[in-house]
Amino acid sequence: MINEELCKAMNLDNKIALGFPFTYYGILSRIMAKNVSTILDVGCGRGESTAILNHRNNFRILGLDGFMPYISECKKKGFYDNLILTDINKLPIKKKSFDIILCLQVIEHLPKEKGIELLTLMEEIGEKQVIISTPMGVHRQEKYDGNPLQEHQSFWLPNDFKKYGYKVINQGFKPLYGEKDNVEFLGLASNIVSLLACFMHPLIQFFPKQAAQMICVKNLS
């Protein structure tokens, strides 16, 4: 059964986002491997992204995060089958124990060398896929929520992932979204901006500097 909090996460905006192929969630849902049952969510935060992707309760999901208030919030919402408070640089998980490893808007919170080490760890744990999303290039962010882990410590470009065998999909039109993703504060108008960004999707594949973020996927099997 889909719980009440998960239903709230699947509001109209998120249903629209899943329904269009070039939105952030549309791309994520399209590239996820088929016939999988388990997901490890590295740096789960408040869990909204995973709740949207798992709105049909198709997956068993373990969430990892280093900030206890987020873990507590996710437990109350019931988005995950299990949650672990841990340093994501270590990932105390057995090799090849999850079908898909998700690491959404997390790797930029680590120093570059730690982020590269995390790639190796996730590929060891994953059975079928590793999927990462991160801002395109420099995207400054200070800590918030009383969480020092929210500060951005590195920036990434497509070649940082391509050289490790990842396919990179550029997403979002940066001039529309703004430096600090201002579209989030536009209310209903955010849907219009998101749709306009979809029409720019083919263009930003050739001009990645104009993308707001990138989604990187590596098939392991």
ABEGO torsion letter per residue (X at the ends): XBBAAAAAABBAAAAAAAABAABAAAAAAAABBBGBABBBBBGAEAGAAAAAAAAAGABBBBBBBABAAAAAAAAAAGABABBBBBBAAAGBBBBGABABBBBBGAAAABBAAAAAAAAAAAAAABAABBBBBBBBEBBBBBBBGGBAAABBABBBBAAAAAAAGBBBBBBEBAAAAEAAGAAAAAEAAAAAAAAAAAAAAAAAAABAAABABBBBBBBAX
